[in-house]
Amino acid sequence: MKSVDPGILSESECFSFQPSEIAAKTMKYLTWCGHYFCTNGYFMERETYPYVLVIFVREGNMDVRYNGKNYLIGKGDVLLIDCVNPHYYRAHDGLEFLYVHFDGTSSHEVTELIIQNNNSPVFRRSHNLKVGQEIFDCVQFFLRGGITNIFQEAFHIERILYLLSCDAEEKITESSPLERVITYIHENFTRTITIEELAKIANVSSSHLAHTFKKQTGYAPVEYVLKMRMRMERAMMLLTHSIKTVAEISYEVGYESIPAFIKIFKRKTGYPPSTYRKLQKNG
């Protein structure tokens, strides 16, 4: 369905749900989910609303006021708020975000505990992309006409809350040596890259880089390069043999940003994903 709220662009989608009697009594359940593209005309201000809200920002920025405190959230951030409390949020031009509203057993108590443990309703953690993926999967499921059941809904909600409750990890910033190394790998993974080469970019020893890289990403540098190659190979396979959209494939192979995926895919194959798909379909 299409939102009638001002500032919501036509490509946006949203879905509303009514829980069954047994779900309302015994489980967590969805009440809304959506994928919004906004102008700065979009805002929401409420004294109270009965549901919990999770937002994942894909692009742009949003002003938020929650329980009397102001926040600016941007690309990659997650917002978790219990809407029974006073809240306000307004889009900046170019905002794109995914969201879910939910309710049910212990939803509000668990939400309050997670916010307290984070010392903020705004989450900037390494797990944020996985939260975005969970919400994206929900929206895409309903866009394809899927019919969920109470267990699937509860699973998605519990998964999101679990990811937000995980211990915070050091955020890799754009200016950090590790981010420079990762960017370099993204731009050069089609050729042989040595650990010495990456260490020079980070201005650290090879052993120090290897240890730090594994700690932050879960992969040794060489494994990460191979993973990048496998991502592209899987993207090529999905474009050729599936009907998934470029956006779905981008998320499935691990890219937070669709433009970044398109840029890297073109560097790898010589074509944007949509053109590559057409060429493969035409033999």
N, C-alpha and C positions, 0 to 999 in steps of 0.2 A: 504494500500500500504506500501511498505518497503522503508525506507530512504536509499539513496546511499551515504550519508555523511560519511566520515571516522570516526571511533570510535564509530559508532552506532551498537549495537549488534543485532543479528538476531531476537530476540523476540520482538523488538521494532515495533511499528505501527504508521502510520501517515496518515492523510487525508487532501486533499486540496479541495477548493470550489470556485466556481465562482458565484458572486451574480447576482440575476435577476436585470433588469433595475430599477424596482420600489424599490427593497431593497437598491440598491446603492444610490438612490436619497433620500430615506425617512427614513431609519432605520440603526441600527448597524447590522453588518453581519460577520460571520466567514469567514476566508480565509484559515486557517490551524488549525489543532489540532492533538495532538499525545501523546504517552506514550513511552518515550525513556529510554533505558538501555545503559550506556556508559562506554567506557574506557577513559583514559586520552588523547586519540587521537582525541577526539571530541572537536571542537571549532568552533566559528563563529565570524567573524570580518567584520563589515560593516561601511562605512561612512554614509549610509542612506538606509532605506528600508521603504516602504510606510505604514506599519501596526503597530498597538500596539501589544505588547507581554506581556502575563502573564505566569509565570512559578511557579509551586508548586513543591518543592523538597520533594520527598518521602524518599530517602536514599542518603547518601553521601554528597559531597560538590562540589561547583562550584565557580570559580573565575569570577568576573564580573568587567568590566570597563564601566562606563556610564557617558557621559558628563565630561570626564576628571577625575572622581573619581573612586577609586577602592573599591570593596566590596568582602567579602567572605560570601557566603550563604550556608546554610546547611539544614539538615532535618527539615521539618516543616515550612521553610521560604517561602515567596512568593516574587517574583520579578515582578515589573510592570515597563515597559519602553516604551517610544514612540520611535520606531525604526527609525523615520525620523532623529533622533539625532545619532551621532557617538556612537557605542556600540561594546562591545567585551565580549564573555564569553567562558570559557574553563572548561571542566569536569575534576574532579579527578576520578581515578579508583573507580568503584563501584557506580557511580552516577546513580540514577533513578529519573526521573522527568516527570511531566505532563505539557502540555502547550497548549495555544491557541493564535493564531494571529487573530486580528479582525480589522475592519475599519468601516466607516460609519458616520452617522450624529453625530457631536460634539465629536467623539471618542477621538481625539487628545486634544481638549480643556479640556474635563473632566479628561483625564489621567493626564495632566499637573497639574490640580487643586488638584487631589488626592495625587500626589507625593509631591507637595508643602505643603499640610496640614500634611503629614507624615514626612516631612523634609528628606525624603530618598526614593529611589525606592525600598528599601528592607523593607518588612513588617513582623513584628514579633508580631502577635496579636492572641487573642483567637479565632478569626473568620477564621484563616488561614485554618484549617481543612475543614471548609465548602466551602472555595474557591477550595481546592483540590477535594472535593466531586463533585462540579459542573463540573469541568473539567473532572474528572474521568467518570461521568455520560455521558458527551458528547462523549468521546472516546468509551465507551462501547456501546452506542447507535449505532454508526456507525460500530463498529466491528460486531454487530449483523445484519448488513444490513439495518439499519433504514434509512428512508428518511425523512429529516426534512423539515420544512417550515420556512418562513421568521420570523414568530412570535415566534417560538420556539427558533431560533437562537438569536433573539434580547432579549428574556427573559433570556437566560443563560448569555449573556454578561452583561445585566443590573444587574442581580443578583450578578455577580462577582464584578462589580464596586461598587454596593451598599455595599457589605460586606467589601470591602477595604476602603470605605469612612466612615464606622462606627467609632465612637470614640474608641481610643485605650484603652485597658484594661490591667491591670498589668499582665505581663507574669509570669506564674507559672514555676519556674526553677526547674531543677532536684534536687538541693540541698535545696530547700525551705521546711519548715515544712509541708506545705500543700501537696506538691508533695510526701513527705514520707507517709503521711496519705493515699493519693490516691493509691500509690503503694501497701501499706499494704492492702487496701480494695480489690484491684485487685487480690491479692494473697490469700485472706482469705474469700471472699464474700460467699462461700458455707456454712459457719458456722455462728453462731450468733456473731455479733460484737457490742460492747457497745460504747457509746460516751465517757465514761471514759477511755476505752482502747485506743481509737484514740487520746484523749487529752494527754495521757502520751507519745505517740509517737511524737506528735508535741511539747511537753513540754509547754503546755498552759492550761488554765482552760477549762472546758467543755463548758461553755457559750461562751467564746472567740472563741473556735474552731467552734462551731455551727454557730456563726455569720459570721466568716471569710469564712467558707466553703460554706455557702449559697450565700454569696456575690460573690465569685469567680466562683462557678460552677452552681449556680441557683437551687441547691438542698440542702435540709438538709442531714446530713450524712446518716441517716437511709433511706431516699428516694434514695440516691445514691447507697447504697447497694442493694436495691430492683431493681433499674434500671439495675445494673450489672447482677443480676439474670435473669431479663427479657431479657436482651441482649443475654445471652447464650441460653435461651429457644427459642428465635426467631431464633438464628443461627442454633440450632438443627432442628427446623421446616423447615427452608429454605434448609438445607442440605438434608433433607428427602423428601421434596415435590417440590423443584424447581430445575431448571437446571443451576442456577447461579453458577459462579465460586467461589472458596474459597476467592479470592481477592474481588470480588463483595460483597459477604456476609460480609466479614471483614469490608468493608467501610459502608455497609448498617446498621450494628449494632453498628457503632461508633468507630471503631479502626483505628487509623492512621497507625499503623504498622502491617503488615500481620504476621511477626514472633511472635509478642506479642499476637496477636489473637490466633494463633495456640497453643502457649504455655499455655495460660489461658484456652482455650477450652480443651486441653488435661488434664489439672489439674482438670477441672470440670467433664469430662466424662470418662477419662482414655484412650482416643484415639485421634489421630490427626483428623482434620476435614475430610480429604479424606478417612481415614479408617472408620470413623463413618458413612459416607455416604454409603460406600460399604456394611457395615454391615446392615444398614437400608434397602437398596435396596434388600438385600438377605434375608430379614425377620428375 
